[in-house]
Amino acid sequence: KSNLAKDKRYFNASVKNFNQLLNKKIRMVEAMISINDWRNACIMLTIMRRICRPCMNHYLRSALCDLLKWIIQPLLPKTASPP
């Protein structure tokens, strides 16, 4: 029973460390997207897809949506302002 508790603590600590490292990488990719460094962001996203689902992260989704808005905004027709 002692070994099981020890293994469980080790596993939980490992998951916590992994998530902290992953969060730093996710925030870095978010920053890359925000400054339009799409080339490096794409490389990082491709690598990260092997170990997690980056699209499930709020920060990355927000950055990608902002990028999409920035790209399509000039293509949308101008709307008349309300009187």
Contacts in CASP RR format, 6 or more apart in sequence:
PFRMAT RR
TARGET T0000
AUTHOR 0000-0000-0000
METHOD contacts of the structure
MODEL  1
KSNLAKDKRYFNASVKNFNQLLNKKIRMVEAMISINDWRNACIMLTIMRR
ICRPCMNHYLRSALCDLLKWIIQPLLPKTASPP
22 48 0 8 1.000
22 51 0 8 1.000
22 52 0 8 1.000
25 44 0 8 1.000
25 48 0 8 1.000
26 48 0 8 1.000
26 54 0 8 1.000
26 57 0 8 1.000
26 59 0 8 1.000
26 60 0 8 1.000
27 59 0 8 1.000
28 44 0 8 1.000
29 41 0 8 1.000
29 44 0 8 1.000
29 45 0 8 1.000
29 48 0 8 1.000
29 54 0 8 1.000
29 60 0 8 1.000
29 63 0 8 1.000
30 59 0 8 1.000
30 60 0 8 1.000
30 62 0 8 1.000
30 63 0 8 1.000
32 38 0 8 1.000
32 40 0 8 1.000
32 41 0 8 1.000
32 44 0 8 1.000
33 41 0 8 1.000
33 60 0 8 1.000
33 63 0 8 1.000
33 64 0 8 1.000
33 66 0 8 1.000
33 67 0 8 1.000
34 63 0 8 1.000
34 66 0 8 1.000
36 67 0 8 1.000
38 67 0 8 1.000
45 54 0 8 1.000
45 60 0 8 1.000
48 54 0 8 1.000
54 60 0 8 1.000
55 61 0 8 1.000
END
